[in-house]
Amino acid sequence: MGLFKRNKNNNKPLLGQILDLVPRWILESCIKKHQSDKGCSKYKTYDQFVALTFGQLNKCYTLSDISTGIGVCQSFINDLGLSQSPARSTMSDGNKKRTWEVYESLYIRLLSHYDKVLKKDNHRTIIHSIKLIDSTTISLCLSMFDWAKFRTAKGGLKIHTCFDDALQIPDLINITEAKIHDSKGLGQSIFPKKTIIVEDRAYFDFALMLNRIFAQNIFVTRIKTNTDYTIIKELELPLDKDQDILKDEIITLSGKKAIETTINEHSLRLVTVFRAEDNKVIHIITNNLDWTARTIADLYKKRWDIELFFKAMKQNLQIKTFLGTSENAVKSQIYVALISYLLLELINRTIAKKVKTFSNFVEKIRVCLAFYLSIEYVCNQVNEGAKKVINQNKMVFKPDLFSQ
């Protein structure tokens, strides 16, 4: 892939090279669409994007950290494409007033731009489109984030996520107040024909399931414990394998709400699985009557991928500590975190030759962020361990103010 220079030194710092992976024409298109530079004379959308991206990759906890880090020297500021380093008060005003939707659009456009590259380099064989749907909750102080309602004395927000299995990155995000139920977070999400949707029990909703049946989507989720159903047929299980699968049944839903929504007219599959890792029995329901019980159990197990994504985001990027309290500030920070994740995944999949955990890879990028080294060199040549200096000049120590 011709995105990266293969030599050691570069005329831009590592941060500048990462920012160059965002085509300027895409950013300008998003700015024009949302008029996010209207009325701005200095701190424009690009300046804010650079500041927030630096904050994510360098794991800055305050606006002062960002201002100090970017303003470390004039050449660094210039090589990032800025005319000046941002002041703390200027960043605060920009985060509050500039719409977060410009970064939402930028994330979606970048995902589309790098779609083929990400699919090519995820080393997975994809037969059907698989979507993993879940949400993660971030607690907030209600007195400071008064727009983020959760409970009577507690604030919070939910990041409702649709994770594309082929991309191994979310392709649909909705950020809401934490009080919004999971099943309502992405609306009545319907996908193209034959799309497989894997969800947790929170998304067990008769109306949603019925709409997906009509759209010829295949859902795989957990049935709620108090659900009424009628067993039509119990299918035979193999005797010599898949001992974790306890039952495989064809059922119809028979409760009052099932009859009201008419989903009771459709036959469904109920697979009972013993989960050894936590010593639990789970009941998985799907509208596919042809797959083996093993396939259904393995598909539900794929939910772990979206859990790993949430864990990687929270551990390596800044989505728990926020640089502002307004809705614009919080949502902008989250979408820039998603953009940063996308760019890091792009680099990790296409240029890094050695397989490393995401946390170790991000830490290496963070350490080298201000160095004028090529991305290829940082990914493949910068490693831990002792480094010997060749042709070292002998150091001569001169007396100083503290010498006796």
N, C-alpha and C positions, 0 to 999 in steps of 0.2 A: 504493500500500500504506500502510495507516494505522499503521505501526509507529513513525514518526519525526515529531518536531516540525520545522516548517519555518522557525522564526525563528532568529536568530543566537545569542542567549544562552539558557542553560538553568540550572535550579536544581540540576542535578547535573553532576558532572564527566563527561567523555566516557567514562571507564572505567565509571562508574555506569550510564550509558545503555546501554552494551554489555552489562553484566551483567543489565540489565532485560529483555534479549531472551531470557533463560532464564526461562520462567514459573516462579514460585515453587512452584506446585502440582506441577509435574513434578519439581523438585528434592526437595520434601518426600516425594513418592511413592517416589523412589529411596532416600532416607535411611531411610524406614520399611521398605522391602523388605530392605535390607542391615543395618539396625540400626547404622548408622555413627555415630550420636550417643550410643549406649549407653555410659554411664559417663563422658561428657564434661560438664564443668561450664562451661568457657570456650571452648576452641578447637574449635568445632563444625564440621560439614561445610561449612556456608556460609562460615565464616571461612576455612577452608582453600581452598575453591574461589576465593574472592576473592583470596587471597594467591598461589595458583598461577597464576591468570589474569593478575594484575598482573605476575607474573614472566615469563610468556610474552609478553605484549604489550609490556612494557618491556625485554625481553631481559635479565633479571637473571641474573647468574652465581652469586650466592651468596644464602643466606638473609638475611644482613645487608643486602644490597641491597634485598630485598623489605621487610624490617622498617623500614629507613630511609625508603624511598620512600612506603610507606603512612602512616607516622607523621609525615609532613612537617608537618601541622597538624591540629588537632582537627576543624575543619569538614570537611576532606577525609575523615577517618575516619568521621565521622557520616554524611556524604552517600553513603558506600559501604554503609551499613547495618550498620556494625560498632560495637561498644561500646568497643573499644580496638584499637590496632594490635598485630599479633602479635609476640611476642618470638622471637628466633632459636631458642632452646632449645625453646620451645613448638611451633614449626613443625616442628622436627626430630623431636620425639616423635610429633606427629600424622602426619607423612609415613611414619613407620616402622610405626605401629600401625593406622591406619585403612585398611580394605580398598580396594584399587584398583577393585574391582568396582562400587562406587557410581558412579564416573565413567564406567565402561564402559556401565552402564545409562543414565546421563544422556545420553551421546552418542547411543545408539540411539534414545532417546525424543525427543530434539531433532531427529534426522534424520527421524523419522516425523512430528513436529509441523510441520516446515517443508518436507515432501516436495513438496507442490504448488507452493509458492512457488519453490523451487529449480529444479524442472523447467520451470516457466513462464518463468523469467528466464534460462535458459542459452542461449537463442537457437539451439537445435538442433532439427532435424526428426528425430524418433525413430520408426522403423518397427518394429523389434524391440528387445527388451531385450538390451543388450550389457554383459557383465561383463569387465573387464580384471583379470587376476590376476597378481600378482608379489609380491616381497618385497624389503625393504632391510635390510642388516646394519649394526648399530652396534657398533663395537669398545669393549670395556670392559676394565678392569684386573681380572684374575682374583683377585688377592689381596684386592681391595676388594669386588668383586661376585662372591662365591664361588658364588652360586646360578646364575650365567649361564655355563654351560659352553660352550666352543667347541672349542679345541684344548688340548693338554697344558699349555701355559704361557700361554694366551691366553683371555680371556673375551669374551663378546659376546652380543647378542640380535638376533632377527629380528622385524621387523614384517611379518607375512603379511597381505596386503591384497587385498581384492576391491573394485575401483573401478567404481562404477556410471556408465555413459556418459551416461545421462539426467540424473542429479544432478550429474555431474562432481565427485563426492565419494565417498570409500569408504563402503560400506554394510555391510562385514564386515571386522573386524580381529581378528587373533590374535597376541599377543606371546609368543614362546617363546625358549628358549635357542637360540643361533646354530647349534648342532650339528644341530638338527632340519632335515631335508631339505625343500626347497621344496614338493615334491609331497605331503608329509605335514602341512604347516603349517595348512591349512584342512580337513583331513580329506578324506573322499570327498565333496567339495562337489557336490551335485546341485541344479539350479535348475528353475524351472517350465518347462513345455513350450515349445519353440521359442526358449529363451534362447540367445544366442550367447556363447561363452566364448573369449576371446582370451588365450593364455598363451605364455610363453617355453619353450624346449627343456627346462628343468628339470622341467616338468610333464608331459613325455612318459612316460606310465605306462599300460600296457596295461589293467590292471584299472580304473583311473579312466576311461579312454576308453570302455571297454565299458559301464560303468555309465551314462555320459552318453548313449551310443547308446540304451540301453534307456529312459532318461528323456526321450528325444527332445530332448536338448540338442544344440546344434551347436558343436563345438570347432574352433578354429583355432589351431594351434601349429606348432612346428618339429620335424621328425623328427630323431632322433639319427643321427649319421653311420654308426654300425656296425649300423644296423637292416637286417635282411633283408626283402626284399619282392619280389613278382612283378608285373610290368607286365601288366595285362589289355588296356589300350587306350591309345593316345596320341591325344589330342584335337587338332583343328586350331586354330591360332592366327590371329588377324587379321593380314593382311600390311601394312596401312597405319597401324596404331596399336599401342600397348602393346609397344614394342620392348624394354622391360626384362623382359618375361615370356619365358623361354627354353623352358619345357616345361609341358605340362598333361597329366597322366596319370591314368588309373584304375588303382588297384593293390589288391593284398591283401597283408597282412603274412604272412610265411612262416617266421619264426624259431621256435625251440623254445618260448619263452615265449608267443609269439602263439598257437601251437597249444594250449598248456596252458590259456590263458584263453579260448580259442575266438573271439578277435577276428579270427582269420584267415578266419572265415566271412563277414565283412562287407567289402564293397567300400568303398574310401576314395579320396580325391582327393589327388594330389601335384602341387603347383605350384612350379616352379623360377623364382626371380626374381633378377635382377641388381640389387644395391643400390648405386647410383652414389656415394652419400655416403661410403661406406667401402670401395668397390671390392670387394664381396663377393658371392658367390652363395649364396642361402639357399633351403632346401627347406621349403615350408609344407604341412602335412598337415591335412585336414579330412574330416568325414564327410558334408559336403554335396556332392552330385553335380550340382546344378542351376545353381549360381551361375556367373557368368563368372569366368575366372581373374583379371581385373582387380579384381572385387569381393573375392575372397579375399586378394589382395595388399594392397588398401587396408585391409581389416579388420585384417590383421596389423600394418599400419603404425600403427593406432590405439593400439598399446601405448605409443607415445611419450607419450600423455596421462598415464599412470600414472607414467612416469619424470619428467615435469614436476612432478607432484604431490609426489613424494619430494624433488625438488630445492627446490621452494618451501618445504616443511616444514623442511628442514635449513638453508636459508639465512635464513629469516625467523622461525622459532620455535625454542624450546629443546628439541631432542630428541637432542642430542649431548653436552651438558654437563649433569650431573644434580645435583640439590640434596640427594640422599641416596643411600645405597648398597643399601638393602633392596629387595626385590622390590616391596613396596607403594609405596615412594617413587618408584621408576623408572617403574612402570606407571601410577601416578596422574599423574605428570608428562606422560607420553606421551598419555594419554587427555584430559587438560586441554588439551594442545596441539592435539589433534584437534577438541575443542569450540571452541577459539579460532579455528581455521581455518574451521570451519563458520560461526561468527558473522561473521567477516571476509568470507567469501564471500557471505553473506546480505546484508550491508551493501553490498558492492561491486556486486552484481548488481541490487539493488532501489532504491538511492538515489543511487549515484554516476552522474552523467550523462556524464562524460568517461571514455573508455577509457584506463586506465592499467595498467602492468604490476603484478603482484601485489606485487612488492618495493617499488615506489614508493608504492603504496597503504598498505601496512603501515607504512612509514616515516612517512608523514603521520599515521597513527593514533597511532604511538608518540610523536611529537613533541607531539601535542595531548592526550595521555592525561589529564593533570591539569587541563586547561583547562575552564571552564564554558561550552562552546560546543556547540550542537546538532550531531548527527551529520550532518545535511543540510548545514550550513554548513561543517563540516570537510571533507566529501567534495567539495563543489562550489565553495566560495569561498576556501578556504585554498590558495594556490598559491605557487610560488617567484617570485622577482623583487623588485625594489625597491618599497617601499610608502611613499608620501608622507604625512606627518602634517599634518592640516588643523587650522588655528587653534592652532598650537603656541605654548605659553607660553615666553617668553624665560627661559632658565636663568641664574641668578645664582650664580656660584661664590664661596664664602666660604673664607677661609683655614682650613687644617686643621693638624694636628700636624706635617705634613711640609713645609709651606710655609716658604719662607725669608722 
